[in-house]
Amino acid sequence: MKNTKIFLASLLAVFAATSCNLDKYPDTAINTDEAMESVADCQAFRNGLYSGMKYCFTGAFVYAPDLQTDLYHAVKNFGNFQGAFYHYSVTASESMANTAWFGLYGYIGNANFLIEGTQKLLASGKLTSSDEALVQQYYGEACYIRAHMYFNLTQYFCEDYDPGTAADKMGIPVVTKYEPTGDASKYPERGTLAATYEQITDDLAEAEKYITTAGSQNSAYVTKDVVAALQARVALTMHDYDTAFKKAKELIDKGTYTLVSDQKTYADGWLNDNLPETIWQAAMTGPSDTGNAFSYFIYNTSGVEGEDNPQYVPEDWALALYDKTNDIRYASYFDTREITTPVVGRLTLLVKYPGNPKLYAAVTNYVNQPKIFRISEMYLIAAEAAANKAGQDGVASYYINELRSKRIANWTDQDYSGVELMKQIREERVRELFGEGHRMNDLKRWHMGFSRSAGQDPELVQPGANYASCTRPADDPYFLWPIPTDEIQANPHIQQNPAYTNK
């Protein structure tokens, strides 16, 4: 219990971004020699790690990078909510960049703490065979969480992983041991992108070895299938198409997770967080145990129909991708409503995160459990990986058609190839994953820029350069978030991303 309280206290400090030393003990922390003395200690600390997953896969962790792209328009008088990302005025003191950097490194520090503790217990020779299996599982889960947090950091702060140049690109500091120090000369440097991804893949290999829990729909814990799903996503990011295809296909072929084809079932799955195609879903237990909200896209404090107050609305080009009559995703993700504030008019809103009724008492808080991996993403990964392999256009087309046949009524299979095939895959990722935080890193992986569209109603969207009229080139240095000023000032070895000054 003592260790659990310490973890939760340090977790709160992490998300307040109060420490800029990646190796520093939280004020309430204790040495690992005084912790992890039993299987119960490991389990309590592991449960604390899981309790934080609902924060780092919801809210601005998801929509801030999307707001940088061509998916949304800010309406007039939108109040500049998360505006720095939308209109490209982010600086090194940006609070969300701070939260992402220090928050995710906080999880890495706690994962390191658990890894060291489990290793000491396993080396003690005092565990029963059943306890040893439990501790090995906890060790594997900690390795997985460390890998996922490092991967997410690369998505915010690093360039695309190009196998030919990754050894020359900046990664992020890799810290694998919980060794607090006040000596700034020992603080970690960024290292290379290749070294960062080597750590990620090594951790996932350890997780694959020691996590034995079979996958199940809507799992609240890391299972063997969750490990495979992250391996597929990481491999696609690394342009390792053989591994990406292999891992995605294995999950698809298992048949554990079924693609939904009924519109009511699909919409209910997003409302009540019970989609049968979800591989891992961070748990929330009730109104007092929730993650971050998605209220910027609706925001209705009264709960009265017609009093929605959206700050951002989907761009018209994205809405036009859907077959509005036959595609079950359209009515599940979007709704057209009369708006009276902050503008007056008729607009189509994002309603993908309506708020799970079990997670609020009266009026919705727009909080849903994050579906960190769904089997539909594996179809998209398999398709993109196959499309990048010689002679595999037919295989790529198969996976796109399989997904569309479940989402679009009366779909007729199509054969795609070459440029048209990749266009179809890119468009399908927008349709399927809209609002799930993938768009920026898709653009980075494809080395593509963007131009925002005219908007649903040009009279209702915020005009101006980098607002409604925003064009960003491929590989724009502002696609990377800044290393926080606090980190730059505390760590003499850290380097800032090139687009930013240290202010």
SETIBA-653082 format. One record per residue (C-alpha): z, y, x; residue number from 1. Coordinates in nm, 3 decimals. Layout:
residues N
REC         w         v         u   resi
REC         Z         Y         X    NUM
...
This chain:
residues 503
REC         w         v         u   resi
REC     0.000     0.000     0.000      1
REC     0.083     0.236     0.287      2
REC    -0.263     0.183     0.436      3
REC    -0.435     0.234     0.101      4
REC    -0.261     0.569     0.055      5
REC    -0.364     0.672     0.404      6
REC    -0.726     0.579     0.333      7
REC    -0.736     0.773     0.008      8
REC    -0.581     1.080     0.171      9
REC    -0.834     1.072     0.452     10
REC    -1.114     1.018     0.201     11
REC    -1.024     1.338     0.019     12
REC    -1.025     1.522     0.350     13
REC    -1.363     1.376     0.433     14
REC    -1.529     1.513     0.123     15
REC    -1.368     1.850     0.174     16
REC    -1.538     1.843     0.518     17
REC    -1.222     1.956     0.693     18
REC    -1.279     1.789     1.028     19
REC    -1.569     1.841     1.263     20
REC    -1.461     1.589     1.526     21
REC    -1.627     1.258     1.440     22
REC    -1.362     1.065     1.633     23
REC    -1.053     1.253     1.520     24
REC    -0.776     1.084     1.322     25
REC    -0.710     1.229     0.979     26
REC    -0.375     1.406     0.979     27
REC    -0.221     1.123     0.778     28
REC    -0.383     0.838     0.970     29
REC    -0.204     0.571     1.171     30
REC    -0.314     0.373     1.472     31
REC    -0.503     0.051     1.404     32
REC    -0.227    -0.135     1.590     33
REC     0.002    -0.053     1.298     34
REC    -0.248    -0.149     1.027     35
REC    -0.455    -0.448     0.919     36
REC    -0.165    -0.684     0.969     37
REC    -0.265    -0.913     0.684     38
REC    -0.552    -1.016     0.459     39
REC    -0.397    -0.796     0.189     40
REC    -0.419    -0.493     0.420     41
REC    -0.790    -0.561     0.479     42
REC    -0.854    -0.608     0.109     43
REC    -0.678    -0.283     0.019     44
REC    -0.874    -0.088     0.276     45
REC    -1.200    -0.255     0.171     46
REC    -1.131    -0.162    -0.192     47
REC    -1.078     0.196    -0.081     48
REC    -1.420     0.196     0.085     49
REC    -1.581     0.075    -0.236     50
REC    -1.398     0.335    -0.442     51
REC    -1.587     0.608    -0.258     52
REC    -1.935     0.469    -0.315     53
REC    -1.956     0.646    -0.650     54
REC    -1.949     0.982    -0.471     55
REC    -2.214     0.937    -0.202     56
REC    -2.481     0.794    -0.436     57
REC    -2.452     1.051    -0.717     58
REC    -2.492     1.422    -0.780     59
REC    -2.632     1.643    -0.505     60
REC    -2.652     1.350    -0.265     61
REC    -2.940     1.243    -0.491     62
REC    -3.089     1.558    -0.642     63
REC    -3.057     1.810    -0.355     64
REC    -3.341     1.652    -0.152     65
REC    -3.546     1.612    -0.471     66
REC    -3.507     1.984    -0.545     67
REC    -3.679     2.054    -0.213     68
REC    -3.995     1.884    -0.336     69
REC    -4.251     1.919    -0.615     70
REC    -4.055     1.734    -0.885     71
REC    -3.877     2.029    -1.048     72
REC    -3.909     2.393    -1.144     73
REC    -3.612     2.624    -1.176     74
REC    -3.615     2.811    -1.506     75
REC    -3.575     3.188    -1.513     76
REC    -3.215     3.304    -1.478     77
REC    -3.120     2.960    -1.346     78
REC    -2.820     3.107    -1.168     79
REC    -2.931     2.989    -0.824     80
REC    -2.757     2.657    -0.879     81
REC    -2.833     2.452    -0.565     82
REC    -3.096     2.719    -0.506     83
REC    -3.085     2.705    -0.126     84
REC    -3.256     2.367    -0.131     85
REC    -3.501     2.464    -0.403     86
REC    -3.625     2.787    -0.243     87
REC    -3.586     2.684     0.121     88
REC    -3.307     2.917     0.226     89
REC    -3.075     2.648     0.363     90
REC    -2.874     2.751     0.669     91
REC    -2.648     2.560     0.903     92
REC    -2.348     2.664     0.691     93
REC    -2.491     2.508     0.373     94
REC    -2.204     2.333     0.195     95
REC    -2.400     2.028     0.080     96
REC    -2.529     1.962     0.431     97
REC    -2.166     1.984     0.550     98
REC    -2.051     1.746     0.278     99
REC    -2.322     1.493     0.359    100
REC    -2.258     1.506     0.734    101
REC    -1.879     1.491     0.731    102
REC    -1.851     1.278     0.420    103
REC    -2.081     1.002     0.541    104
REC    -1.932     1.009     0.890    105
REC    -1.593     0.978     0.724    106
REC    -1.707     0.653     0.565    107
REC    -1.841     0.538     0.902    108
REC    -1.502     0.611     1.059    109
REC    -1.326     0.413     0.789    110
REC    -1.578     0.128     0.824    111
REC    -1.512     0.127     1.199    112
REC    -1.139     0.110     1.125    113
REC    -1.190    -0.192     0.898    114
REC    -1.426    -0.362     1.142    115
REC    -1.173    -0.333     1.424    116
REC    -0.890    -0.451     1.202    117
REC    -1.076    -0.756     1.075    118
REC    -1.184    -0.849     1.427    119
REC    -0.823    -0.839     1.546    120
REC    -0.710    -1.057     1.258    121
REC    -0.991    -1.306     1.318    122
REC    -0.903    -1.321     1.687    123
REC    -0.534    -1.382     1.617    124
REC    -0.584    -1.747     1.533    125
REC    -0.320    -1.718     1.260    126
REC    -0.542    -1.726     0.953    127
REC    -0.594    -2.020     0.722    128
REC    -0.953    -2.129     0.671    129
REC    -0.967    -1.963     0.329    130
REC    -0.818    -1.639     0.461    131
REC    -1.056    -1.644     0.754    132
REC    -1.351    -1.666     0.515    133
REC    -1.217    -1.366     0.320    134
REC    -1.170    -1.155     0.632    135
REC    -1.517    -1.246     0.755    136
REC    -1.654    -1.128     0.420    137
REC    -1.467    -0.797     0.455    138
REC    -1.601    -0.761     0.808    139
REC    -1.956    -0.815     0.684    140
REC    -1.909    -0.562     0.405    141
REC    -1.778    -0.302     0.650    142
REC    -2.082    -0.361     0.874    143
REC    -2.306    -0.314     0.570    144
REC    -2.137     0.008     0.461    145
REC    -2.162     0.149     0.814    146
REC    -2.533     0.062     0.821    147
REC    -2.599     0.222     0.483    148
REC    -2.414     0.542     0.572    149
REC    -2.604     0.571     0.901    150
REC    -2.931     0.512     0.718    151
REC    -2.851     0.781     0.461    152
REC    -2.767     1.025     0.740    153
REC    -3.108     0.964     0.896    154
REC    -3.271     1.036     0.561    155
REC    -3.109     1.380     0.543    156
REC    -3.106     1.486     0.908    157
REC    -3.387     1.302     1.091    158
REC    -3.765     1.286     1.101    159
REC    -3.970     0.992     0.982    160
REC    -3.929     0.682     1.196    161
REC    -4.258     0.634     1.379    162
REC    -4.239     0.318     1.595    163
REC    -4.453     0.487     1.860    164
REC    -4.235     0.798     1.897    165
REC    -3.885     0.696     1.774    166
REC    -3.760     0.661     2.131    167
REC    -3.842     1.031     2.187    168
REC    -3.708     1.170     1.855    169
REC    -3.353     1.281     1.786    170
REC    -3.139     1.042     1.590    171
REC    -2.776     1.100     1.494    172
REC    -2.453     1.029     1.685    173
REC    -2.370     0.658     1.674    174
REC    -1.996     0.591     1.672    175
REC    -1.893     0.226     1.649    176
REC    -1.529     0.236     1.752    177
REC    -1.236     0.421     1.598    178
REC    -1.110     0.605     1.907    179
REC    -0.968     0.946     1.816    180
REC    -0.961     1.202     2.094    181
REC    -0.912     1.574     2.132    182
REC    -1.130     1.578     2.443    183
REC    -1.457     1.749     2.342    184
REC    -1.626     1.615     2.654    185
REC    -1.608     1.269     2.500    186
REC    -1.765     1.364     2.168    187
REC    -2.089     1.176     2.092    188
REC    -2.439     1.314     2.131    189
REC    -2.728     1.249     1.895    190
REC    -2.915     0.989     2.096    191
REC    -3.260     0.875     1.988    192
REC    -3.391     0.778     1.648    193
REC    -3.476     0.438     1.791    194
REC    -3.113     0.386     1.899    195
REC    -2.985     0.493     1.557    196
REC    -3.207     0.243     1.377    197
REC    -3.117    -0.027     1.626    198
REC    -2.754     0.018     1.518    199
REC    -2.854     0.006     1.151    200
REC    -3.054    -0.315     1.187    201
REC    -2.784    -0.476     1.407    202
REC    -2.517    -0.397     1.148    203
REC    -2.735    -0.541     0.872    204
REC    -2.786    -0.858     1.077    205
REC    -2.406    -0.892     1.102    206
REC    -2.371    -0.829     0.729    207
REC    -2.636    -1.090     0.655    208
REC    -2.443    -1.341     0.867    209
REC    -2.101    -1.291     0.711    210
REC    -2.156    -1.183     0.350    211
REC    -2.175    -1.501     0.145    212
REC    -2.138    -1.367    -0.209    213
REC    -2.444    -1.453    -0.417    214
REC    -2.627    -1.170    -0.587    215
REC    -2.574    -1.095    -0.955    216
REC    -2.694    -0.832    -1.199    217
REC    -2.510    -0.499    -1.180    218
REC    -2.287    -0.618    -0.897    219
REC    -2.014    -0.371    -0.806    220
REC    -1.986    -0.523    -0.459    221
REC    -2.218    -0.582    -0.167    222
REC    -2.380    -0.923    -0.203    223
REC    -2.638    -1.114    -0.004    224
REC    -2.904    -0.957    -0.226    225
REC    -2.774    -0.604    -0.161    226
REC    -2.806    -0.668     0.213    227
REC    -3.164    -0.788     0.166    228
REC    -3.249    -0.485    -0.049    229
REC    -3.131    -0.242     0.218    230
REC    -3.314    -0.442     0.483    231
REC    -3.633    -0.402     0.279    232
REC    -3.582    -0.027     0.234    233
REC    -3.497     0.026     0.601    234
REC    -3.793    -0.182     0.717    235
REC    -4.033     0.020     0.499    236
REC    -3.888     0.338     0.648    237
REC    -3.946     0.194     0.996    238
REC    -4.305     0.104     0.904    239
REC    -4.213    -0.259     0.969    240
REC    -4.431    -0.386     0.688    241
REC    -4.389    -0.757     0.761    242
REC    -4.010    -0.742     0.723    243
REC    -4.025    -0.503     0.429    244
REC    -4.262    -0.732     0.240    245
REC    -4.066    -1.047     0.326    246
REC    -3.730    -0.913     0.211    247
REC    -3.868    -0.754    -0.106    248
REC    -4.063    -1.066    -0.201    249
REC    -3.758    -1.289    -0.149    250
REC    -3.559    -1.083    -0.398    251
REC    -3.843    -1.075    -0.651    252
REC    -3.907    -1.448    -0.627    253
REC    -3.539    -1.536    -0.685    254
REC    -3.571    -1.423    -1.046    255
REC    -3.209    -1.305    -1.066    256
REC    -3.310    -0.954    -1.172    257
REC    -3.557    -0.914    -1.456    258
REC    -3.784    -0.618    -1.519    259
REC    -3.722    -0.468    -1.862    260
REC    -4.021    -0.426    -2.096    261
REC    -3.845    -0.310    -2.415    262
REC    -3.799     0.066    -2.447    263
REC    -3.466     0.056    -2.634    264
REC    -3.320    -0.190    -2.386    265
REC    -3.439     0.021    -2.095    266
REC    -3.298     0.346    -2.233    267
REC    -2.970     0.173    -2.319    268
REC    -2.953     0.043    -1.963    269
REC    -2.953     0.398    -1.829    270
REC    -2.706     0.516    -2.093    271
REC    -2.454     0.233    -2.068    272
REC    -2.527     0.126    -1.708    273
REC    -2.621    -0.229    -1.798    274
REC    -2.978    -0.269    -1.671    275
REC    -3.042    -0.637    -1.594    276
REC    -3.266    -0.533    -1.302    277
REC    -2.989    -0.358    -1.108    278
REC    -2.896    -0.527    -0.779    279
REC    -2.604    -0.301    -0.685    280
REC    -2.430    -0.042    -0.899    281
REC    -2.133     0.159    -0.770    282
REC    -1.846     0.105    -1.011    283
REC    -1.671     0.366    -1.223    284
REC    -1.393     0.254    -1.453    285
REC    -1.331     0.540    -1.696    286
REC    -1.300     0.917    -1.748    287
REC    -1.050     0.948    -1.464    288
REC    -1.263     0.746    -1.222    289
REC    -1.610     0.900    -1.208    290
REC    -1.862     1.015    -0.950    291
REC    -2.070     1.330    -0.938    292
REC    -2.264     1.467    -1.236    293
REC    -2.632     1.546    -1.303    294
REC    -2.563     1.835    -1.538    295
REC    -2.812     2.080    -1.377    296
REC    -3.087     1.914    -1.581    297
REC    -2.928     1.950    -1.926    298
REC    -2.581     2.107    -1.913    299
REC    -2.449     2.127    -2.265    300
REC    -2.078     2.205    -2.272    301
REC    -2.056     2.210    -2.651    302
REC    -2.230     1.882    -2.716    303
REC    -2.413     2.051    -3.003    304
REC    -2.782     1.966    -3.032    305
REC    -3.001     2.260    -2.934    306
REC    -2.748     2.418    -2.700    307
REC    -2.881     2.262    -2.381    308
REC    -2.872     2.491    -2.078    309
REC    -3.099     2.342    -1.810    310
REC    -3.131     2.500    -1.467    311
REC    -3.417     2.271    -1.358    312
REC    -3.694     2.100    -1.554    313
REC    -3.950     1.840    -1.442    314
REC    -4.283     1.969    -1.319    315
REC    -4.581     1.923    -1.549    316
REC    -4.788     1.723    -1.296    317
REC    -4.519     1.455    -1.283    318
REC    -4.487     1.437    -1.662    319
REC    -4.866     1.404    -1.687    320
REC    -4.853     1.083    -1.480    321
REC    -4.696     0.894    -1.770    322
REC    -4.865     0.734    -2.067    323
REC    -4.630     0.910    -2.306    324
REC    -4.702     0.669    -2.590    325
REC    -4.692     0.334    -2.414    326
REC    -4.477     0.379    -2.103    327
REC    -4.115     0.289    -2.183    328
REC    -3.995     0.506    -1.898    329
REC    -4.111     0.833    -2.050    330
REC    -3.881     0.833    -2.352    331
REC    -3.599     0.692    -2.138    332
REC    -3.626     0.961    -1.871    333
REC    -3.738     1.272    -2.063    334
REC    -3.692     1.452    -2.394    335
REC    -3.861     1.766    -2.529    336
REC    -3.616     2.012    -2.683    337
REC    -3.585     2.368    -2.807    338
REC    -3.400     2.573    -2.546    339
REC    -3.213     2.896    -2.619    340
REC    -3.044     2.960    -2.282    341
REC    -3.102     3.063    -2.008    342
REC    -3.457     3.089    -2.149    343
REC    -3.597     3.054    -2.499    344
REC    -3.873     2.803    -2.555    345
REC    -3.964     2.438    -2.579    346
REC    -3.924     2.235    -2.260    347
REC    -3.914     1.873    -2.155    348
REC    -3.583     1.791    -1.986    349
REC    -3.469     1.511    -1.759    350
REC    -3.231     1.294    -1.964    351
REC    -3.220     0.994    -1.731    352
REC    -2.847     1.052    -1.672    353
REC    -2.711     1.121    -2.022    354
REC    -2.357     1.022    -1.929    355
REC    -2.204     0.683    -1.997    356
REC    -1.980     0.711    -2.308    357
REC    -1.717     0.499    -2.132    358
REC    -1.685     0.766    -1.864    359
REC    -1.594     1.067    -2.080    360
REC    -1.351     1.140    -2.361    361
REC    -1.532     1.390    -2.585    362
REC    -1.841     1.573    -2.459    363
REC    -2.062     1.402    -2.203    364
REC    -2.004     1.482    -1.837    365
REC    -2.353     1.361    -1.739    366
REC    -2.209     1.092    -1.513    367
REC    -2.362     0.748    -1.487    368
REC    -2.297     0.469    -1.243    369
REC    -2.556     0.493    -0.963    370
REC    -2.808     0.211    -0.957    371
REC    -2.834     0.199    -0.580    372
REC    -3.091    -0.081    -0.580    373
REC    -3.312    -0.205    -0.862    374
REC    -3.563    -0.487    -0.848    375
REC    -3.840    -0.247    -0.949    376
REC    -3.804    -0.074    -0.612    377
REC    -3.863    -0.410    -0.446    378
REC    -4.196    -0.438    -0.631    379
REC    -4.289    -0.094    -0.500    380
REC    -4.181    -0.183    -0.145    381
REC    -4.380    -0.507    -0.157    382
REC    -4.685    -0.318    -0.281    383
REC    -4.665    -0.045    -0.016    384
REC    -4.596    -0.292     0.264    385
REC    -4.889    -0.511     0.160    386
REC    -5.119    -0.209     0.130    387
REC    -5.048    -0.131     0.495    388
REC    -5.142    -0.483     0.608    389
REC    -5.505    -0.575     0.670    390
REC    -5.667    -0.773     0.390    391
REC    -5.368    -0.747     0.154    392
REC    -5.504    -0.501    -0.105    393
REC    -5.509    -0.774    -0.367    394
REC    -5.145    -0.860    -0.302    395
REC    -5.047    -0.493    -0.325    396
REC    -5.238    -0.458    -0.651    397
REC    -5.059    -0.765    -0.788    398
REC    -4.713    -0.608    -0.746    399
REC    -4.821    -0.277    -0.895    400
REC    -4.974    -0.456    -1.193    401
REC    -4.665    -0.671    -1.239    402
REC    -4.443    -0.364    -1.258    403
REC    -4.679    -0.174    -1.486    404
REC    -4.723    -0.469    -1.720    405
REC    -4.348    -0.454    -1.792    406
REC    -4.331    -0.077    -1.824    407
REC    -4.654     0.004    -2.008    408
REC    -4.741    -0.166    -2.337    409
REC    -5.083    -0.333    -2.343    410
REC    -5.138    -0.276    -1.974    411
REC    -5.462    -0.424    -1.836    412
REC    -5.447    -0.531    -1.470    413
REC    -5.652    -0.327    -1.226    414
REC    -5.783    -0.401    -0.878    415
REC    -5.722    -0.125    -0.626    416
REC    -5.815    -0.084    -0.261    417
REC    -5.804     0.163     0.024    418
REC    -5.723     0.525    -0.052    419
REC    -5.708     0.463    -0.426    420
REC    -5.454     0.184    -0.378    421
REC    -5.215     0.410    -0.186    422
REC    -5.264     0.684    -0.444    423
REC    -5.161     0.442    -0.718    424
REC    -4.855     0.327    -0.523    425
REC    -4.744     0.685    -0.458    426
REC    -4.785     0.780    -0.822    427
REC    -4.599     0.470    -0.936    428
REC    -4.305     0.556    -0.714    429
REC    -4.285     0.893    -0.891    430
REC    -4.301     0.731    -1.235    431
REC    -4.046     0.462    -1.163    432
REC    -3.801     0.642    -0.936    433
REC    -3.808     0.994    -1.081    434
REC    -3.474     1.164    -1.028    435
REC    -3.333     0.894    -0.799    436
REC    -3.356     1.088    -0.473    437
REC    -3.654     0.917    -0.307    438
REC    -3.924     1.185    -0.318    439
REC    -3.842     1.380     0.000    440
REC    -3.823     1.072     0.217    441
REC    -4.137     0.933     0.060    442
REC    -4.319     1.252     0.164    443
REC    -4.174     1.224     0.514    444
REC    -4.280     0.858     0.543    445
REC    -4.631     0.938     0.420    446
REC    -4.654     1.254     0.635    447
REC    -4.749     1.458     0.330    448
REC    -4.674     1.812     0.220    449
REC    -4.681     1.946    -0.134    450
REC    -4.760     2.240    -0.360    451
REC    -4.563     2.304    -0.676    452
REC    -4.763     2.308    -0.999    453
REC    -4.800     2.581    -1.260    454
REC    -4.506     2.438    -1.455    455
REC    -4.455     2.325    -1.813    456
REC    -4.454     2.688    -1.925    457
REC    -4.527     2.940    -1.647    458
REC    -4.356     3.210    -1.852    459
REC    -4.025     3.025    -1.839    460
REC    -4.003     2.925    -1.471    461
REC    -3.863     3.137    -1.189    462
REC    -4.160     3.307    -1.020    463
REC    -4.203     3.394    -0.655    464
REC    -4.268     3.249    -0.313    465
REC    -4.078     2.926    -0.251    466
REC    -3.985     2.921    -0.619    467
REC    -4.269     2.844    -0.863    468
REC    -4.530     2.906    -0.593    469
REC    -4.413     2.686    -0.310    470
REC    -4.636     2.506    -0.062    471
REC    -4.489     2.314     0.229    472
REC    -4.695     2.141     0.498    473
REC    -4.670     1.780     0.608    474
REC    -4.380     1.721     0.848    475
REC    -4.230     2.060     0.764    476
REC    -3.925     2.101     0.994    477
REC    -3.731     2.228     0.690    478
REC    -3.760     1.881     0.536    479
REC    -3.468     1.801     0.768    480
REC    -3.125     1.932     0.681    481
REC    -2.930     2.135     0.941    482
REC    -2.651     1.992     1.151    483
REC    -2.346     2.183     1.018    484
REC    -2.226     2.485     1.211    485
REC    -1.875     2.340     1.234    486
REC    -2.012     2.033     1.411    487
REC    -2.226     2.240     1.648    488
REC    -1.928     2.459     1.742    489
REC    -1.691     2.165     1.795    490
REC    -1.922     1.925     1.976    491
REC    -2.079     2.054     2.299    492
REC    -2.322     1.760     2.310    493
REC    -2.482     1.800     1.968    494
REC    -2.829     1.945     1.917    495
REC    -2.939     2.139     1.611    496
REC    -3.254     2.050     1.419    497
REC    -3.535     2.280     1.536    498
REC    -3.582     2.479     1.213    499
REC    -3.227     2.621     1.216    500
REC    -3.003     2.854     1.411    501
REC    -2.636     2.770     1.449    502
REC    -2.508     3.019     1.194    503
